[in-house]
Amino acid sequence: MNILVAAISVAAVAFLLLSSNPNIPESIRPGLSTTLLALGTAGLLILASVLALFRVQFAHWLMLAAALIFFGILGFQSLTLLVSSGASLPAEAAPKLWANVIRNTLGIAINTWALLSAKTSVLFLGGCPNQSFKADGSAAA
């Protein structure tokens, strides 16, 4: 989930930066600091998730931190826009922003639940919660 969501974020930033579509106003295109923040947080989430898949010892903590930062910034951004805009926000924008807040809160909750569970701890401590699965990917008979 993390890799896919972060990759979509990278693709969206790349599209906004590289597109020559005249329908995209310059005010929507991200600046240098926004680009660095977006690509940095998404890249960190992708890297941490890949390391966690390879069961690198510290990776689940890095992945949790990266997920909190990535989803937290996105959720905070939507919530801030909702609160600061108030009545001046178009009617169709508010439900979409609330959906973003809820989606990002769920992203944080799923990562927290998955990465702090007992089975995940056993997995990263070198044990294997499912005895029929070996680290090399083969199944025990």
N, C-alpha and C positions, 0 to 999 in steps of 0.2 A: 504494500500500500504506500509506504513512505517513498520508495523509489519512483513509483508511478506518479504520485502527486508532485514530487519535487521535479521530475523530468518534464511534466506538463508546465510547471512554473518556468523552468529554463527555456522551454520552447516558446512560451508566450513572450518572455522578455526578448528572446532572439528575434521573434517575429516583429515585435514593435520597433526594435532597433534597426533591423535589416530590410524591412518592407518598404517598397517604393510606392505603395498604395496611396493615391492622393486623398482617399476618404479618411485616412488616419491623421487627425490634426497633430501638429507639433506639440501642443500642450499635453497630449497623452503620452508622448514618447518619454521614456524614463531618462533622467539625467545620469551623470556619472556615479554619484553617491547612491542613488536608488538602484542602479544597475549592479553596482558592487555588492550592495546589501542583499538584493534579491538573488543574485547568482551565488554569492557566498553562503547564504543560509541554505539554499537549495542544494548546492554542491556539498556542503557539510552533511546534510541529511542523507544524501545519496551515498557519500563515502562511508559514513558511520553505519548505514544500513547494510552495505556490502560487507564491511568488516564484521558486523554482527552475524551475517549469514555464514561467514567463514569461522565463526566462533572465536574471534580474537578476544582475549581476556577482558580488556577494558571497554570493548566496543559497545556493549549494551548500555553502559553509563553514558558514553559519548552519544549514542543514538537517542537516548532519552533526553539529554540536554539539547541536542539538535532539533528534536521533534518539539520540545517545549518552546524553543526559540522560533522555529519556522512557523508552527501553527499559532503560537502566541502572538507573534507580530501580525499575522494575517487577521486573526480574530480581533485583536486590539484595534487594528486599522479600520475594520468595518464598524466596530462598536463606537469608536471615536467619531466616525462620520455620521452615524445615526444620532448620537447625542448632540454633537455640535451643530448639525444642520437643522434639526428639529422640524418645524413646519415648512421650511423652505425646500425640503427634499421632495422630489417628485413622488407621487403616490405609488408608482410601480417600483421605485427603487428600495423603499423600506423593507418589503418582504424579502427581496433578494439579499439585502445586507443582513437581515436577521438570519436567513438561511446560511450565509457565510459564517456568522458568529457561531451558530449551532454546529455546523460542519467542522469548524476548526476546534471547537470545544470537544467534539467527539473524537477528533484526531488526537488531541492531547490525552483524553480519557483512555482510548484504546491503547496508545503507546504506553501510558503509565501502567495500565492493567497488565499488558502483555510482558513488559520488561521488568516489572517488580513481582511477578508471580513466582511461586515456589519452583515450578517446573523450569522456568527460565534460569533461575539461580542455579539449579542442579546442572542444567545444560552448560552454563558458562563456568562452573566450578570443575568441569571435566567429567562429570557423570553423564549418564544418559537416561532420561526419564522413561524412554521406551526401549526396553531391553532388546527388542527385535531389530533395532536400527543401529548400525555401526557408523562411526565417524567417516569412514571412507565411502559411505553411500550404499554399501551392500547390505542385504538383509540376512539376518541369522536364520539358520534352518530350524 
